[in-house]
Amino acid sequence: FPLRSCSDGVFRNRSRPCIEYQIKRCPGPCCLEVDRDEYQRNLEQTVELLEGKNQPIIRSLQARMHAAAEELRFEEAAKLRDQVQAIETTIERQQAVAHWGSDQDAFGIYREGGFVEVQVLLVRGGKLSGNQTYSFEDFELPDDEVLSAVLGQFYDGERPVPDAILVPIPMEDTDVRAEYLSERKGRHVEVLCPQRGAKLRLVQMARENAAHSYAERHDAGKRRERMLEELQAKLHLRSAPKRIECFDISNIMGNLSVGSMVTFDEGEPCTARYRRYRIRTVEGADDFASMYEVLTRRYRRALAENDFPDLLVVDGGKGQLNVAVEVMHELGIDAVDVVSLAKMHVERDPRAAAVRRSEERVFLPGRKNPVVLRRNSTALFLLQRVRDEAHRFAITYHRELRRRERLRSRLEDIEGVGPGRRRALLRHFGSLKRLRAASIDAIAAVPGISTRLATDIHAQLAAPEPVAAEGGASAPVADAGTTDPVAANAGAISAAAVVDANAGAISAAAVVDASAADASAADSSAADANKGGTVDAEAHAADGAHVAENDAAVSRGGYRRPNGG
């Protein structure tokens, strides 16, 4: 049945029909004139089809098909014929459980100690149309109380009440419950505990389904336990990691750097424990420093709340692992296992006939070579799920921040201009460009804008926009027109110390003024310059030794913080 599937927001803002209209799945009510009665009839028949009332729909469509054929409207008759065939193909796999075509709900209970599984079979028009399962753990109430509680919640709300409700055991409040449901339905409703016949077989089928559902759920729990035990054995962990936390960093050229933490409990995502972090102390693209900040913030709070995972996973190689080990050592945490998972990479072999990829590698503290798990092992599958989820969560947050940054207005940076005043200003002037060109009096004429605030707005918008530096901060612009007349007249020798933030090297440059008064001063300046060059070469040599020592420490398993710690 052609019906629209778009949301109300998309429906209101469409200017032309979408592809759903082109493939004949929607009549296009967003932009085109649609017969209201025809659309309402399609909607009602869709509801009836979902409720399992198939035969009335088929008979109605067949009658319309024959009428269209008699009136020589063969194209319309062909469409109705295809609809009838599609419905018959959909329902042909369903088995009839009652030849009289009544609506029934059959309840079945399966129990093992405190574990209870309840299965409900939904029969509509004599055909099994669906089922629902409810699971309970550590439920020590007797079966009749469990069934009574499930019945009370199952029919609470807008759920349609059937003609008969079949239960596996007698209940004390059967008559009261039947009377209440009859009032809701507007006709007689039976609550039965069948002893023989087709209704008993339907209740037994519900119990068997409940038993199979319990077995599948129990086996899934055992599979998760075996997966965690395999991970413990392969990575030599102290215990099976019931709770795993994974961290990842996301940025683009150092801009809007963010971190993410995802948590898996018993091998499944626990979204309530997901966290995301804005990097505060790191400028530029520095994954190691960003990871250090995120881990420090997370586990300082863990120390205060005594809330630790069994396993900490970081996305990256040996460098990221050393950062995590250093954070754990500084905070005095030794009860958490730490590993890192490095993504597979393409092996560059120009003579290879096909592209070869390396295996996923797991790095462990104190071990030089990584652990390579089998590609199809359940332990690697769990680690990949955790890592990919952390990556997805970080990327999602980073994209959200980029979207906010693109839509950010300069009016948001002006103190005293909130969302209401921003809307009033843009509604009055029409655009930010016109607002920037407006005078103070014109801005003050907007309702809610005082003269003082109008002056601040005019000054802020008239100022040049700051240039974004690599780390996302505003870079200062130097004034090239300023000179120092004292230094120019005196012919003094000035030394400028330039600090390289990346290498930590300090170079001294001696600048000799060409307008020096006498040659002896120039000779003295040249001697000082040569001495400065010697000092500069020694400084570079010392810095190269420092960098080599730091790299060797990282390869041995140590980590030196970016600020020289």
Helices and strands as residue ranges (DSSP letters): H 8-13, H 19-22, H 36-50, H 54-70, H 74-91, E 104-112, E 115-124, E 127-136, H 143-154, E 164-166, H 174-185, E 190-192, H 197-235, E 243-252, E 255-265, E 268-269, G 271-273, E 275-278, H 287-305, E 311-315, H 318-331, E 337-342, E 346-347, E 356-357, E 361-363, E 371-372, H 378-406, G 410-413, H 419-429, H 432-437, H 440-444, H 451-462, E 467-468, E 474-475, H 485-490, E 494-499, E 506-511, H 519-556
